[in-house]
């Protein structure tokens, strides 16, 4: 972003003066100063230069134009830090990694190097620039600058001449890495290190490492340019040619604090507060790993190059739209982030040189500022429209660039979180050209490009610069969050996006293709190539009848002590089918069935299908009103049931068939044991299952018969054979029963009934699996988790264990893998609307730090797609909505045309107009190998204080506590309407688990914004009849995180009293309650450092800056410190200690006003 400023500074150095008359650009130059190359560059960048001057003019017309001059300040007094320096000083106090802000450089020096003169040149540079002789100390609890007048610069030399070229390269990289990682002590100058590495008599490498607190990118240009000039002069026996500097960086720091107050500060602040109103605190880029609780700076960089033609096209686009190249590249990058996150509001940090005064152009120091540039995306916004939005935002930001980013962070009073940077987490810059080679009389200096700085300060740091061969991009990323492969894909998508916008700037942003053709083919075709042959044209009855021919005497089903063979089951189902046909049941007519889990239930289901009809399973545990609603909606006139259930249906006027009471009559029909004739095919309706509706009204899902055969015959996720015994454990009204019943009966296997009581009792289930020799079992995830925690060896005898239906608990899976792994453990997923299962994942192993298990890839004859809100394919690793299709797709919802239009959409990538997809409402992302990871429900996406939270990640963290057996986390509204997380936790038997233990454990494992507000300890989690966690049955939390905001609670314990006394002294407040947040009652980072110093004297090494950030109220901090010291902290008696906070709030307001005073240095 400093490119234009660098260009103008270079023109000034060539004695070329530019100015603006109206909208015309004028210049004055010495003879021959304007070379053809410079003139060509000026013509190319004319629009950019004009805009820059207009921005300067805008700034001059603002109140900040009344600039007081920067004057030299006597050094007898203690001088404050600049705002930027103060933030780096605070970061140095807070972070454990003190080398984060090291700035490393390496120059190859070829030729006749005079080491003595080079050393003298370094000494002269340090003497010329006071910042190079500056250190920092604390006086009166505030950081100040210290200066060393005569500083001797050490220049050690390391001789590698004896090593081979390969070993030299290796050792040089090692030395550079050591330099990068070696921290500075900010209290000791110099805050830069210099080393010479000798590779040959005429080949040296100069390693220079500076702390960012004394320099910036512009400073490095100054350093090396002046170093060359001084070296050249000294080598010729001449004095330094550089003029005396009238001011130093410390003078600027004093000036900045004097100038930036009152009306100037208010004008700048009002702009930025309005610009950043209601921002999302965190850019929700999907990461490859969970965000650490304390931000790491471990990173890596990838360099990639844009072609000359593309670079030229981008410049041409910029010129034609009257914007700068930087604006075009930034708008494209913001577009990429929009497509990757789905967030309409994108904030990117952009560094600016901030040297808009001539007297500071030649100073080495930390002047650079960061501007938070915001882009708002709306439906159908074109790139051209975004480009002009970016231009407006950028120019306005330039006009308000004087407010230091550090001051903005402080004034916005954002919630502190050590896991990410405040306001912006990604940065983008179009830099000036990289450091240039320096040509001296007998020596050439050239920057060494193969030494890479892997320290990253943000989640993403993108730097671009121009070269004669085209644009170069340095793509830096935090490697604790992102994999290299993810970043390579992302950078390629950025390049794809750039290529698209130069060809069509008027295309709506959501339609810009960002995937490569190869990626698109992989997702659409390769990962969806699931076709297999199965009897899709045959009815379920016909397929079953083929099994009867070859398996007639084999046992088809066993429930308890009762068995039935295939032949007998066929015969009895035929009898019922004839009976139904005689009662006028027609083709695809809906017939209700409400029968206990039994052989009679199988006879009923099969009989209905053999009659050519379709069944509607009814759960006898449902209330009468709900059942009647379903029956009325489905138009059911006849219900097959048992005598004990008959009355509840008959009273509503439905025709009833009681199998137990009427069987003798049913069996008397002549020739009724023969297979009946019907018109059913694979396209005929099989059943309608009712699922919960968002409006409270259940909705019926219409499933065809081929969807069932596609689920269980010649599929890719399981191979069911005649030797298999499949547990029938699910309620018939739950679509898992489709897999259990028809998976067995259509493959010649055996159905083995297992009662609900048996499934819910791990000991009984384990015994039944062994006694009945069950090979295949499906369980809901909630039941799977419970049994895994209580009796994991239960599942060891199984051939196939399938589980799914809810977000998976990785720890439960890990336990099964270690203590009770079946032959095949399958994680399955699928909505009822795509017939039971849509995807599957065979679990062979679990990564040590895994927080989820993929739901895998599509089962046979099924397609899966992850699309964004505009139904565009998302890249690998990007979260979108999961859509499913294929032969398992339901017809739709019965009698719900509006809902069908919303949920069953035309296939945007289909081969025929009739193809459809179902919108699952589930969030998911692709992994690089084509598997799908479930990320939660769209309607369960939770925003807490502006942060989008994945509840599954919170649950996974809680289950890692050694005392936790089971957990579910939900979002609830508090009395004020604010959402908060509530965790319902089941402890392991014979353990003592407290909410304080859980909270402190999570403080070490999750960012603060993800920690639940309340914990409810339970004996067990309630389950629905289908085996899922019954969230409606969860009790309201009795624990609140803190008393109401207007309650003052005085310190109760000795630890609380000690901490309160420190806070009161530091904040200059008379009363501080134990639930007051330090940062909300006038505290800031600088005051926290003061509090830390005092608390350390009281509590010793138990206190750290990180701990103070994590526990920002007195109660939480005292509890943590007392637990660390094994002291008991009694609960405060809140009822006895309530009092008005009016005096306190008045004092807080006065304190905040005081922080604005001219003499305040915070």
FIDOLUM-180798 format. One record per residue (C-alpha): residue in one letter; x negated, y, z. Coordinates in steps of 0.001 Angstrom, whole numbers, plus 500000, padded with zeros to 6 digits. Each point is the difference from the previous one (the first is absolute). Example, Ala and Ser with C-alpha at 12.3 -4.5 7.8 and 13.67 -1.06 7.14 Angstrom:
2
A487700495500507800
S498630503440499340
This chain:
1162
X500000500000500000
X497036502298500444
X499082499598496358
X501346503387498837
X498275501781502879
X496722498276499194
X500341501021496361
X500592503652500875
X497139499944502498
X497700498699497267
X501090502830497694
X499200502513502734
X496552498478500382
X499529500626496267
X501031503654500547
X503279499515498160
X502898501994501446
X503625499030499355
X503182501908500892
X503671500137499117
X501794502903498300
X503690499178500105
X500033496506498575
X496861500508497885
X496638498613501071
X497031502402499614
X496280499451500479
X496673501866500147
X496675498197499601
X496325500698499474
X498630499339496538
X499688496276499212
X501514499089503406
X503051498523498316
X498625496930498277
X502202498281497408
X500547497149502457
X501165502328502777
X502251501902497601
X501570496745498784
X500603498913503580
X501587503333500887
X502340499791497017
X501011496489500965
X500673501058503584
X501508503395499337
X503465499077501357
X498438498602503144
X497867503118500552
X502994502312499463
X502058498041502521
X497171500161502496
X499750503786499721
X503784500304500299
X499851497975503182
X497276502276501377
X502161503023499131
X502927498379501786
X497872499526503085
X498871503639499909
X503624501142500107
X500708497963503151
X499479501237503584
X496820497957500114
X498508502406497487
X498973502325502805
X496757498117500417
X497591501226502582
X496380499633498878
X497893497097501234
X497235501485502101
X496989498564501740
X500688499268503666
X497337500248502727
X498842496562501055
X499727500819503699
X503628498987500478
X501516496542499615
X501568499735496556
X503083497856499335
X500361497278497403
X502013500594496860
X503348498218499888
X498585497381497647
X496954499419502200
X502166499696503074
X502050497213498446
X496879498019499061
X498600500600503472
X503231498659501514
X499952496983497705
X496439499347501113
X501177500042503622
X502952497725499278
X498701497388497586
X497744497101500779
X498522500133496495
X497803503079500210
X498659499624496466
X503326500582498218
X499070503524498961
X496453499250498893
X499360501398496516
X497309497889498279
X498018500982496892
X497164498388498105
X497793501624497326
X497414498222497879
X496878502151499653
X497885499181496986
X496632501637499395
X497256501539502053
X501613500592503409
X498041502169502418
X501308498671503297
X498559502837502060
X501660502652497852
X503221498013499938
X499982499888503799
X499359503750500148
X502927500522497606
X502297498066502310
X498749502079502907
X500731503199498054
X503541498862499167
X500683499244503673
X498589503353501012
X502121501792497378
X503317498340500949
X500874500203503668
X502600497250499623
X497145497530499472
X498651501005503416
X503339499853501790
X501180497659502748
X503055500061502256
X500552500011503744
X502816500658502477
X500064503265501921
X502923500740502317
X501790496939498615
X499804501292496420
X497633498882497206
X497530502648498834
X497222500206497407
X496340499844501057
X497158501097497722
X496345498986499943
X497870502837498687
X496883498038499063
X500871496442499116
X497386497568498771
X501432497702497310
X498758496433500083
X499387498348496606
X498981496376500550
X498825498022496969
X500631496290499472
X497614498303497593
X501529497181497914
X497286499850497350
X499004496484500997
X503456498600499199
X501260498758496665
X502501502185498140
X502861497708501041
X498958500029503654
X499493503763499863
X503566500443498802
X501312497717502735
X498003501732502741
X500947503440498710
X503696499103500221
X499458498682503507
X498271503205501080
X502786502078498472
X502628497926501793
X498186500478503324
X499970503751499373
X503728500027499257
X500822498026503148
X497652501800502415
X502011502601501938
X498953503515500949
X500174501409503490
X501783503297499459
X498318501491503020
X496548499625498439
X498716501766496893
X499208499520497254
X503192498360498829
X498288498762496871
X497327497390499330
X497486499813497165
X497931497012498905
X497650499327497113
X499711496522498542
X496928499396497826
X500525497464497225
X496921501002497973
X497555502933500004
X502277501842497567
X503328498540501127
X501663500976503283
X503533499996501373
X501146502810502280
X502675498884502481
X501934502879501552
X502779499491502560
X501964502936501401
X502910500192502391
X503052501465498296
X500352502518502847
X497106502017498502
X500635499549496272
X502431499301497180
X499751499084496320
X499252503566498921
X497248500140502646
X498229497023498443
X499743501853496691
X498492502944501864
X497623497773501940
X498467498293496985
X499977503045497745
X498211502065502643
X497720497092500887
X498849499883496365
X499435503751499831
X498028500083503235
X497922496925499087
X499151501448496587
X498936503329501534
X497901498427502768
X498336497654497505
X498872503074498085
X498806501745503167
X502889502458499938
X502451500904502770
X503607498891499914
X501929501936497329
X503276499802501912
X501454503228501441
X500713500352503708
X503453498835501159
X501854502851501696
X502348497685501913
X500001496371501137
X502734497397500418
X500492500786503685
X500868503569499024
X502716498612497727
X501337497859502877
X500374503054502234
X501565502025497168
X502458497206499190
X501317499879503569
X500262503789500243
X501741500349496639
X502366497026500135
X502462501233502580
X503024502258500260
X501730500827496720
X497397498195497899
X500465496774501947
X503794500337500063
X500166500531496214
X497837496994499279
X501782497834502561
X503500500908498875
X499151498946496438
X498516496654501011
X502664499215502576
X502656500549497371
X498042498056497390
X499525497032502342
X503421500001501611
X501413496482500607
X496996498228498527
X499597496267500336
X497221499577502558
X498557497001498150
X499704499108496314
X501446496493499828
X497529498327497670
X500316496240500295
X496772498725501544
X498332496613499730
X499482499916503768
X501733501639502975
X498793503440500958
X497585499868502973
X501097501807503167
X496982502273499676
X499141501126496493
X496878498402498629
X497751501619497430
X498763496835498376
X500347500384496285
X498796499374496516
X499991501796496676
X500677499087496410
X498824502175497125
X501890499955496726
X499827502057496859
X502618501554497771
X499216500032496325
X498917503210498312
X503152499989497866
X502315499589502998
X498113502680501918
X500298502385497053
X503716499203499667
X500531500819503685
X498239503356499548
X502110500722496935
X503176499132501894
X498927502294502851
X499251502910497666
X503266499620498112
X501995500055503248
X498005502893501473
X498688497989502921
X496553498945501119
X498544496542499478
X500033499581503772
X503764500620500091
X500591497387497313
X497850497383501718
X501597500763503379
X503553499788498645
X499161496645498431
X498506498749503279
X503065501119501944
X502134498193497416
X498003496840500616
X500544500314503754
X503721500546499414
X500194496848497896
X497980498061502581
X501919501130503097
X503488500868498809
X499769503154502133
X501502503081498361
X497779502260502065
X496255499644499356
X497246501905501820
X496396499976498798
X497078501779501631
X497816501985497617
X496662501443501131
X499243503569498968
X496612501669500266
X501559502950501891
X497149502362499041
X502141502855498779
X497660502668501413
X496755500840498239
X497984500317503228
X500449496295500824
X499268498582496525
X496340499361500794
X500395498630503542
X499538496390501024
X502854499118502326
X503328498265500424
X502437502267498094
X502071497443498090
X503712499955500802
X502756497500499234
X503291501029498402
X503029497743500427
X501704500020496591
X503539498670499917
X501952498509497096
X503725499336500063
X501347497338497662
X503613499912498867
X501905497686497689
X499152500523496332
X497196502485500754
X497674500080496990
X496240500235500229
X500093503401498334
X502371501269502682
X497814498547502731
X496949501644498439
X501547503442500315
X501153499229503532
X496387499056500812
X498734503218498437
X502315502112502165
X499144498114503206
X496265500122499285
X499871503717499242
X502004500799503114
X497655497822502043
X496980501823498534
X501544503288501145
X500290498576503538
X496726498093500112
X498531501982502898
X501842498067502714
X497606497254501080
X501494496545499755
X498915499432503598
X502050502976501166
X502994498767498033
X499830496583501684
X499904501670503398
X502850502409499281
X502349497390498549
X499755498046503278
X500303496699498217
X500256496794501957
X496493498735500710
X499116496588498644
X496463498695499746
X500880497517497261
X500180502554497171
X499104503545499023
X502519502736500747
X502043501529497140
X498099498351497111
X498589496497499698
X498795500229496400
X497859502636498313
X499372500943496392
X497391502356498580
X498641501053496637
X496464500683501131
X497319502072498451
X497507497924498049
X497937497655502195
X496699501328501286
X497869500898497016
X496458498989499272
X497370502607500856
X497096500591497624
X496829501439501580
X496546500501498497
X498556496616500935
X502973498388501662
X503476498845499025
X502767499448502564
X503020497925499032
X502830498775502279
X499925496257500640
X503419498650499055
X499712496363501049
X500057500727503738
X503643499884501054
X501514501666503063
X502641497608501312
X501286502215502789
X503587501080499269
X501821502652501998
X503493499494498514
X502016497044498758
X499158501043496442
X497475502557498761
X500023500658496261
X497350502246498488
X499861500814496303
X497431501968498038
X499324500838496402
X497088498717497967
X499117500361496348
X501232496429499473
X503338500562501711
X501525500062503473
X498529497847502754
X502050498920503037
X498596498918503344
X502762497932501635
X499250499775503719
X502176497927502320
X500168498708503546
X499026496343499710
X501636499136503333
X503303500789498277
X499461499103496343
X498331497235498000
X497697500832497122
X502353498249497561
X502891502210501154
X498005503155499380
X498780498824496601
X503626499441498994
X501029503374501366
X497245501865498176
X500922498181496777
X503637501027500470
X498858503607500402
X498168499759496699
X503069498403498367
X502134502842501313
X497616502622498618
X500114498355496586
X503796500080500038
X500371503650500975
X497722501270497243
X502154498187497475
X503337501112501494
X500176502634502728
X503812500167499794
X500590496432501125
X501793499654503361
X497409499100502618
X501804496868501120
X499801498618496468
X496280500531499433
X498487496531499491
X497105499499502401
X499437496248499595
X497731498625497327
X501562497759497369
X498213497043501601
X501419500789503425
X503500500389498619
X499780496675498170
X498677498300503116
X502875501237502177
X502815499638497472
X498959496780498328
X497160498063501640
X501310500226503574
X503563499344498813
X499214497020497767
X502050497619502165
X502112498166497437
X500505496281500626
X502541497520498667
X502952499058502187
X503609499008499270
X501292503546499759
X503001499107497848
X501270497250502327
X502335500458502904
X498945499076503538
X502520497120499971
X498522498579496777
X496440500140501349
X501118498314503238
X501813497302498065
X496753499170498183
X498350499403503397
X502916497747500977
X499283497794496983
X496433499292501148
X500279500543503782
X503516498703500701
X499066497821502968
X497454502420501465
X501004502053502989
X501009503495498889
X500572501517503442
X499749499271503709
X501641502079502696
X499404498568503449
X500876496344499885
X502062500312496808
X498583499263496537
X501385500037496516
X498568498625496755
X499849501856496718
X502695497752498535
X502363500464502947
X499422503754500153
X500769500189496269
X503118497883500399
X501425502010502901
X499160503336498348
X501795498723496856
X503078499240502068
X500053503496501424
X499420501486496541
X503006498166498532
X502098501104502968
X499000503639499422
X500741499772496286
X503399498559500801
X500646503040502188
X499335502196496989
X496499501150500894
X498693501359496716
X496635500579498351
X497723502266502091
X502806500665502491
X498651500871503452
X500700497497502761
X499179500717503630
X498206497410502104
X499574500078503778
X498675496679501292
X497503499089502691
X496510499056498882
X500746496394498969
X500419497524497185
X503546501349499594
X498485503395499213
X497973498430497145
X503120498228498706
X501848503323500047
X497312501953498147
X499450497315497386
X503718499355499596
X500701503673499301
X497295500106497302
X501187496734498453
X503489501495499722
X498455502770497856
X500478502585502746
X497566502007502139
X499697500034503783
X500049502818502551
X498262498800503207
X501617501329503175
X498216500140503347
X502336498829502754
X498146502289502451
X501116503089498071
X502930501925501510
X503371499490498330
X500119503549498653
X496715499592498168
X501006496639498562
X503322501383498823
X498252502963498386
X497777497591498056
X502884497734498964
X502120502912498830
X497109501516498058
X499257496666498300
X503671499278499246
X499738496602501668
X503341498136500159
X498723496624501209
X497589499176502827
X498397496641500769
X499420499648503729
X500464497745503022
X502949499678502323
X498532502104502826
X499530502940497610
X503247499645498029
X502223502252502075
X497785503115499744
X500282499874496191
X503579498808499683
X501360502961501980
X498863502307497191
X501942498002497416
X497142498120498367
X500534496456498715
X497960497632502150
X498416496621499286
X498822498283503196
X497550497346498902
X500236498071503283
X503821500088500109
X500797499628496292
X497283497618498857
X502325497020499732
X502228501990497652
X497011501241498021
X498632496498499516
X503335498589498697
X499854501712496625
X499597497324497294
X496546499797498350
X498878502918502126
X496606498370500640
X499078500659496372
X498126503130498998
X502614502651499150
X500016501929496783
X499185503697500210
X498680502757497786
X497165501060502308
X496550500754498553
X496836501592501298
X501591503402499359
X503039499218502152
X500422501537503429
X498678497840502856
X500799502012503105
X500590503409501492
X498046500723503179
X500855503062502024
X497214502165501361
X500144503041502246
X500798503272498282
X498556503412500897
X503560501346500402
X500945497217502436
X502018498221497322
X498429496659498963
X499249499540496324
X500326496741498091
X497049498889497856
X501036497915496951
X497437497289499241
X500066497810496899
X499186496313499917
X496846500281497915
X498587502289502706
X500142497048502411
X498364497503497644
X497316502593499177
X499322500246503755
X499356496309500640
X499251498119496764
X496586499947498266
X498920503112501800
X496502501239500851
X500124500490503758
X501102496528501104
X500294496513498555
X502949498190501561
X500023496245499460
X502169497042500988
X497833499352503055
X500706503439501470
X502287500684502942
X501126503622500121
X501284501454503244
X503415501625499734
X499629502496502812
X501619503130498578
X503594501114500215
X501803499333496714
X500847503695499711
X496263500795500004
X498498499510496547
X497043497983501363
X502520497146500115
X500003500113496181
X496358498889500022
X500492497428502748
X503091498286498583
X499502500182496257
X496217499650500247
X500635496525501365
X503118498899498091
X498812501120496545
X496635498232500425
X501085496679501507
X498676500904503452
X501763499835503384
X501776502794501883
X499384499713503757
X502260502128502165
X498447501800502966
X502221501819502462
X499528503628500985
X499226498960503569
X497227497705498783
X498406502697497850
X500014502441502912
X498280497512502322
X496395499369498906
X499690496694501886
X503195498648498434
X499021501205496550
X496572498364500253
X501565496715501067
X502605500131497202
X497363500656497331
X498137496899501098
X503047497760500536
X501690500939496738
X496724500114498036
X500909503391498630
X497643501190497274
X501408503432499139
X501312502728502269
X500990503635499484
X500145502421502928
X500664503695500267
X496904501984500942
X501397500807503452
X500472496297500829
X496624499159498491
X498338502610502240
X501702498719503133
X499076496371499419
X496451500917498961
X499486501762503322
X501659497295502106
X499186496653498327
X497898500429496833
X499294496277499597
X503699499559499134
X499310500545496313
X496930497782499543
X501887496915498647
X501743501981497241
X499030499904496332
X501635503359499240
X500775502717502494
X501643503045498444
X500735503183501922
X501207503473499073
X502753502543500304
X498210502659502067
X496582501641500296
X497462497378501013
X498005499946503227
X496442499156498991
X499026498796503463
X502784497394499937
X498772498741496641
X496444499914501296
X501107497860502961
X501706497520497669
X496947499826497749
X497835499162503013
X502300497752502040
X502800498601497868
X499442500462496286
X502314497959497757
X498707498669496696
X501366503071498219
X500944503245501749
X502063502269497761
X500987503603500566
X503111500572497883
X502028503072499194
X503204500742498204
X503290501850500218
X503299498137499773
X500570501925496751
X497220497978498332
X500979496649501511
X498094499251503186
X496330500209498951
X498377502351497503
X496321499757500972
X497730497589501823
X496530500002501499
X498025496926501032
X498040500845503161
X496585498347499961
X498080502446502162
X500406503370501662
X497454502802499884
X498690500858503505
X501406503555499946
X503167499272498008
X503109501840501181
X502419498390497537
X500509496882497898
X500903500494496320
X503390498882498752
X498109498767496961
X501108499686496394
X503243499189498224
X501418496514500155
X500695498264496699
X502406501716497594
X499942503160502098
X498511503431499361
X498802502597502485
X499125503651499397
X498887502778502312
X501264503346498724
X499964503593501214
X503053502212500437
X500130500640496251
X499687496244499279
X496452500279498698
X497588497140500731
X497719500848502902
X496309499082499960
X498499497267502124
X499829501121503616
X502674502705499653
X503234499638501950
X503264499946498070
X503403498325500071
X500157496296499208
X502354498987497179
X500814496366499213
X501573498289497025
X500173496783498053
X502288496985500034
X500650500272503743
X501623503411499677
X503555500165501285
X502824501217497810
X500436502855502420
X502180500929502923
X503598498834499833
X502395502890499359
X497286502653500484
X499346501564496559
X498471503208501422
X497585498085502187
X499143497662497130
X499099502975497820
X497705501265502755
X498299496731500958
X500100497839496840
X498348502262497458
X499147499526496299
X496523498462499753
X497710502940499097
X497426497608498531
X502343497273498767
X500083498411496576
X503780500209499595
X502655502537501068
X501763497387502134
X497053499442502327
X500344501433503486
X497942500484503146
X501062500185503636
X498740502851502181
X499068498308503261
X499560503155502069
X496731498493501212
X496645501740499777
X497072497981498706
X496652500250498265
X497923497788497738
X496661498640501124
X497224499685497447
X500682496282499466
X503659500579499158
X501465499116503377
X502591502293501529
X499837501430503510
X503263500871501716
X499812503484501556
X503431500359501606
X503481501157499116
X500497503370498323
X502842500758502404
X497789498923502936
X497256502442499026
X499460502061503090
X498760503558500250
X498788500981503447
X498977503656500376
X499416500141496247
X497943496798499802
X501275497140497854
X499504496836502051
X500024496339499025
X501667498274502943
X498374496688499058
X496569501474500646
X501080501099503483
X501434496551500738
X496814498325498772
X497893502133502345
X502187499172503006
X499871496253499330
X496213500137500207
X500289500626503755
X499070496767501743
X503135500019502203
X502541500649497226
X502091497108498680
X502518501825497806
X500908503552499040
X502282502067497853
X499747503754499495
X502906502173498926
X500570503723499500
X502656501709502089
X501233503566500322
X499402501683503346
X502629502309501564
X498586502928497997
X500322498147496691
X496277499331499599
X498935496541498900
X497681497987502203
X498698496441500000
X501209497501502588
X498116496716500483
X501817496952501383
X497380497608501329
X500106496419501274
X497048499071502216
X498364496599500006
X501048497744502890
X498130500473503274
X498474503333499009
X500529503419501512
X500439502523497225
X500703503675500696
X500916502868497736
X496873501859501111
X497842497095498845
X501743500010496631
X499710503746499568
X496296500093500862
X499345496989497766
X501679501735497065
X498072503209500652
X496917497987499063
X501582498414496925
X502438502446498406
X500096503692499167
X502004501949502571
X502920500662497660
X500612496244499643
X500234499216503728
X503601499286501132
X501634502533502284
X501409497246502197
X499476496300500704
X502720497594501123
X498799496723501509
X502400497102499285
X500222496295500783
X500803499240496352
X501151501764496849
X503680499542499029
X500665498159496725
X502868500101497491
X501772496775498947
X497666499935496972
X496916499996502226
X498906503592499447
X499359502517502776
X503315501607500952
X499019503675500190
X503492501056501023
X499704497890503147
X496797501700501178
X500570502050503170
X499478503736500196
X496578500863501412
X499981501026503643
X496452501390499806
X499370503430498525
X496557501174498992
X500264503105502160
X502617502079501774
X501996502573498106
X498009502819498488
X501263502514502561
X499050497907503034
X496920500895502003
X498423497102501879
X497242500854502430
X496931497777500494
X500657497010502245
X496659498257500368
X496465501074500738
X498939499334496392
X502875502106498673
X499191502836502413
X496334500029498940
X500857500111496302
X502678502665500539
X497528502247501813
X497621499803497034
X502751500722497496
X501232502958501992
X496497501444500160
X499259499485496309
X503436501124498729
X500334502765502616
X503495498803500886
X501348499761503544
X502251496948499596
X499350497041497732
X502409497060500076
X498735496468499615
X502023499498496794
X498900503244498328
X498029499500496811
X496622501765500215
X500263501339496455
X503590501211500394
X499309502242503003
X497180502056498531
X497226497447499644
X497743499673496984
X496983497922499065
X497524502457501502
X501864500112503317
X500162496208499946
X496209499874499834
X499891502238503072
X502472497721501793
X497920496993498996
X496877501477501569
X501788500588503309
X501839496653500034
X496757498147499320
X498602501454503206
X503014498578501865
X500513496640498288
X496612499287498436
X499585497986496836
X503635498815500064
X500866503280498277
X499284500642496336
X501301502531497499
X501713497179498104
X501809498905503174
X501198503567500614
X501448500135496482
X501710496638500475
X501520500908503361
X501000503666499663
X502165500164503138
X498890499714503606
X502117496981500902
X498752497880497108
X496378501047500512
X500111499367503748
X501589496616499437
X497307499041497523
X497142501215502211
X501451498348503091
X500453496678498208
X496430500258498814
X498964500488503616
X502465497369501310
X502047502536501967
X503776499807500314
X501993503002498799
X503488500257501549
X502868501114497798
X500951503655500608
X503314500709501638
X501430502051497179
X503288500756501730
X498266501750502891
X497623502036497873
X502191501747497443
X499780503795499862
X500442502739497470
X497193500428497476
X500856503611499137
X496955501379501826
X497782497396498399
X501299500725496510
X499503503732500579
X496413499324501056
X499470497809496922
X501205502793497704
X497657502458501676
X497161497536499603
X500664499624496280
X500087503775499586
X496717500229501867
X498458497516497549
X500724502542497225
X498042502772501725
X496855501383498249
X497658498735502699
X501288496443499932
X497560497657498280
X502106496873499806
